[in-house]
Amino acid sequence: MKRWKLIIFIAVFLVILQACTITIGSPDNGASQSTVALAAVIDSPLQGGQYTMQAIDIRYKATAPEGVAAVELNIDGYVVNLYNAPDTNQSVIALQYSWTPSTAGSHIIRVRTKDAQGNWSNYTDAMIMVADNQPVQEQPAPQQPQATNTTAPTSTPSATQTPDKAYIYDVDHDVDKFFYNKTTCGANKITITMKVSDPDKVWSVVIFTRFLDKEGDGQTKWDSGHAMTPKGDGLYSITLESSKITNFDTYEFAVLRYQFVATDKDRNEVARSEVFEDVAYEICP
């Protein structure tokens, strides 16, 4: 009997002990442990935003459960700023950088975070469009972004410029002029082809278009882009129908301006073409 009483007493004691176990958390969150992922977030500019060639305020955050060690800001394949934290005590850091584009067209902004263990997060990116209807401002020298509640580093790292070697070439189109409104004047479609070197690096090619007014100084904004169809061996093609192009009826006599951007599987830009202006575009009255 005494043996059974001892067993019951031990069982009850263990149940009470488990019920009284205390979970220790962070001072800010009481008993709930707060964790963050190894990541980077772009707060602004937003994906698909349209800007002129003036200073663009880039705001982004870096998070790392082991503490943020470094944050990389990459624009169009170039590292324009690499922030090295003076210590790794912070798991969240907010950064700000002012960038003035030197060319019109699409631009890809990318950020990533490195933690105290040397691990890099995946890239977070945002593609924006910059109009060239404003005078180009001189590109400011790279500046070190200032971190929230963090002492700024004593030196600014130099930009690392290692563009990919892939390039776009052999651009062609089946007509030199096409029309909108009616089909009696001529073609209302255009097929554009191009090739990209080192096609194994390329996952997709996007063509961006806009119209330049022949009778004035105006031009439309860049559209959001159209994915081209791969034909093999680095050849890509697309057929654009006039009535389906953004801002197709803005001008009666215009020039089609277009540009190609090639990216890899991770949406990294690997090649960008010049802006072409060799196709006429008119209304068919």
C-alpha positions in Angstrom: 0.0 0.0 0.0 2.8 2.4 0.9 4.4 1.7 -2.5 1.3 2.7 -4.4 1.0 5.8 -2.3 4.6 6.7 -3.2 3.9 6.2 -6.9 0.8 8.4 -6.8 2.6 11.1 -4.9 5.4 11.2 -7.5 2.9 11.3 -10.4 1.0 14.2 -8.8 4.3 16.1 -8.1 5.4 15.8 -11.8 2.1 17.1 -13.0 2.3 20.1 -10.7 5.9 20.7 -11.7 5.0 20.8 -15.4 2.1 23.2 -14.8 4.5 25.6 -13.0 7.1 25.7 -15.8 7.8 29.3 -16.8 8.5 30.3 -20.4 11.1 33.1 -20.5 10.8 35.5 -23.4 12.3 38.8 -24.5 11.8 41.9 -22.3 9.6 43.6 -24.9 7.3 40.7 -25.5 6.9 39.0 -22.1 6.6 35.3 -22.4 6.3 35.3 -26.2 9.7 34.9 -28.0 10.0 37.3 -30.9 11.8 36.0 -34.0 12.6 37.5 -37.4 13.5 35.9 -40.7 16.8 36.5 -42.6 15.4 38.8 -45.2 15.3 42.3 -46.8 12.3 44.4 -47.7 12.0 47.4 -50.1 9.5 49.9 -48.6 9.9 52.4 -51.5 9.9 52.8 -54.4 7.1 50.3 -55.1 7.1 47.7 -57.9 6.1 49.2 -61.2 6.5 52.8 -60.0 7.1 55.5 -62.6 9.6 58.4 -62.0 11.5 61.1 -63.8 15.2 61.5 -63.7 15.3 63.1 -60.4 16.5 61.9 -57.0 14.6 58.8 -55.9 14.4 58.0 -52.2 15.0 54.3 -51.6 13.9 53.0 -48.2 14.5 49.4 -47.2 14.8 47.2 -44.1 17.1 44.3 -43.2 16.2 41.6 -40.7 18.3 38.7 -39.3 17.6 36.5 -36.2 21.4 36.2 -35.6 21.8 40.0 -36.0 22.3 42.1 -39.1 26.0 42.2 -40.3 25.6 43.8 -43.7 23.1 45.0 -46.2 23.7 45.2 -50.0 21.9 47.7 -52.3 22.1 46.7 -56.0 20.8 48.7 -58.9 20.8 47.4 -62.5 23.5 44.7 -61.6 25.8 47.1 -59.8 26.4 47.3 -56.0 25.9 50.9 -55.3 26.1 50.6 -51.5 27.2 47.9 -49.0 26.3 48.8 -45.5 28.5 47.0 -42.9 27.0 47.2 -39.4 29.4 48.3 -36.6 28.1 45.4 -34.5 25.5 42.6 -34.9 23.4 43.4 -31.9 20.4 44.5 -33.9 18.0 42.1 -35.6 16.2 44.8 -37.6 17.8 47.8 -39.3 16.1 50.5 -41.5 18.1 52.2 -44.2 17.7 55.0 -46.6 19.6 55.9 -49.9 19.1 58.7 -52.4 19.7 57.6 -56.0 19.5 59.7 -59.2 19.2 57.6 -62.4 21.4 58.6 -65.3 19.4 56.9 -68.0 15.7 56.5 -68.8 13.9 53.2 -69.1 13.4 50.3 -66.7 15.7 49.9 -63.6 15.8 47.0 -61.1 16.5 47.8 -57.5 17.6 44.8 -55.3 18.5 44.4 -51.7 19.7 41.5 -49.5 20.9 40.9 -46.0 23.8 39.1 -44.4 23.6 37.9 -40.8 26.3 37.5 -38.2 27.0 33.9 -39.3 27.8 35.0 -42.8 24.6 33.8 -44.4 23.0 35.9 -47.2 19.2 36.2 -47.6 17.5 36.0 -51.0 17.3 39.1 -53.1 14.2 41.3 -52.9 13.7 43.4 -56.0 11.5 46.1 -57.4 11.4 47.2 -61.1 10.7 50.9 -61.8 10.3 53.0 -64.9 12.1 56.3 -65.4 10.9 58.8 -68.0 13.5 60.9 -69.9 11.3 64.0 -70.2 13.4 65.8 -67.5 17.0 66.9 -67.8 19.5 64.3 -66.6 21.0 65.3 -63.3 24.6 64.6 -62.4 24.9 61.2 -60.7 25.9 61.9 -57.1 28.8 59.9 -55.5 27.7 56.8 -53.7 26.8 57.6 -50.1 26.6 55.5 -47.0 22.9 55.0 -45.9 22.2 55.9 -42.3 20.9 53.1 -40.1 18.2 53.6 -37.5 19.7 53.5 -34.0 23.0 52.5 -35.4 26.4 54.2 -35.4 27.4 54.9 -39.0 30.6 53.1 -40.3 33.7 55.2 -40.4 34.3 54.5 -44.1 32.2 54.1 -47.2 32.9 50.9 -49.2 33.6 51.5 -52.9 31.0 50.3 -55.4 31.7 46.9 -57.0 30.9 47.0 -60.7 30.9 43.6 -62.3 28.2 43.6 -65.1 27.3 40.3 -66.7 28.8 39.6 -70.1 25.6 38.6 -71.8 24.4 41.1 -74.4 21.5 41.6 -76.8 22.1 41.8 -80.6 20.6 41.1 -84.1 17.4 43.1 -83.4 15.0 43.0 -86.3 11.3 43.7 -87.2 9.1 42.6 -90.1 7.7 46.1 -90.9 9.1 49.6 -90.7 5.7 51.2 -90.2 2.4 50.0 -88.7 -1.0 51.7 -88.1 -3.9 51.9 -85.6 -7.6 52.7 -86.0 -8.1 50.9 -89.3 -6.5 48.1 -91.4 -6.8 49.7 -94.8 -3.6 51.7 -94.6 -1.2 48.8 -93.9 -0.1 46.5 -91.1 -1.6 46.9 -87.7 0.9 44.5 -86.1 4.6 44.3 -85.9 6.8 41.3 -85.1 10.1 42.1 -83.4 12.9 39.6 -82.9 16.3 39.7 -81.1 19.0 37.4 -79.9 20.8 37.2 -76.6 24.4 35.9 -76.2 25.0 33.2 -73.6 21.3 32.1 -73.6 21.9 29.6 -70.7 22.1 32.6 -68.4 18.7 34.0 -69.6 15.3 32.9 -68.2 13.1 35.6 -69.7 13.3 38.7 -72.0 10.8 41.6 -71.6 10.3 44.3 -74.2 9.2 47.8 -72.9 7.6 50.3 -75.3 6.5 53.9 -75.5 5.6 56.4 -78.3 7.4 59.6 -79.3 5.3 62.3 -80.9 6.6 63.3 -84.4 4.6 66.5 -84.4 5.7 67.7 -81.0 8.1 67.1 -78.1 5.7 64.8 -76.1 6.1 61.1 -75.4 4.1 58.5 -73.5 5.2 56.8 -70.4 6.9 53.4 -70.6 4.5 50.5 -70.5 4.8 47.7 -67.9 6.5 45.4 -70.4 5.6 42.3 -72.5 7.3 38.9 -72.2 8.9 37.7 -75.4 8.6 34.1 -76.7 11.8 32.0 -76.7 12.5 30.3 -80.1 15.7 28.5 -79.1 19.4 29.2 -79.4 19.0 32.6 -77.8 16.3 33.9 -80.3 13.3 35.7 -78.9 10.2 37.0 -80.7 7.0 38.9 -80.0 4.1 40.2 -82.1 2.6 43.5 -81.0 -0.9 44.5 -82.1 -1.4 48.3 -82.3 -4.7 48.4 -80.4 -3.3 46.4 -77.5 -0.2 48.5 -76.9 -0.4 50.9 -73.9 -1.3 54.5 -75.0 -1.7 53.3 -78.6 -3.9 56.2 -79.7 -2.1 59.1 -78.0 -0.5 60.5 -81.2 -1.4 60.5 -84.8 2.2 60.3 -86.1 4.7 58.8 -83.8 7.8 56.7 -83.4 7.8 53.4 -81.5 10.5 53.4 -78.9 11.4 50.0 -77.4 14.0 48.4 -75.2 14.8 44.8 -74.1 15.7 43.6 -70.6 16.9 40.0 -70.0 16.8 38.3 -66.6 17.8 35.0 -65.1 15.6 32.6 -63.0 16.1 34.7 -59.8 14.9 37.8 -61.8 18.4 39.2 -61.8 19.1 41.4 -64.8 21.8 39.9 -67.1 21.4 42.1 -70.2 19.8 45.4 -71.3 19.7 46.8 -74.8 19.8 50.4 -76.0 16.5 52.2 -76.8 15.5 51.6 -80.4 13.7 54.3 -82.5 13.5 52.8 -86.0 9.7 52.0 -86.4 7.1 54.6 -87.5 3.6 54.4 -86.1 0.6 56.3 -87.5 -3.2 56.6 -87.4 -5.1 55.2 -90.4 -7.8 57.8 -91.0 
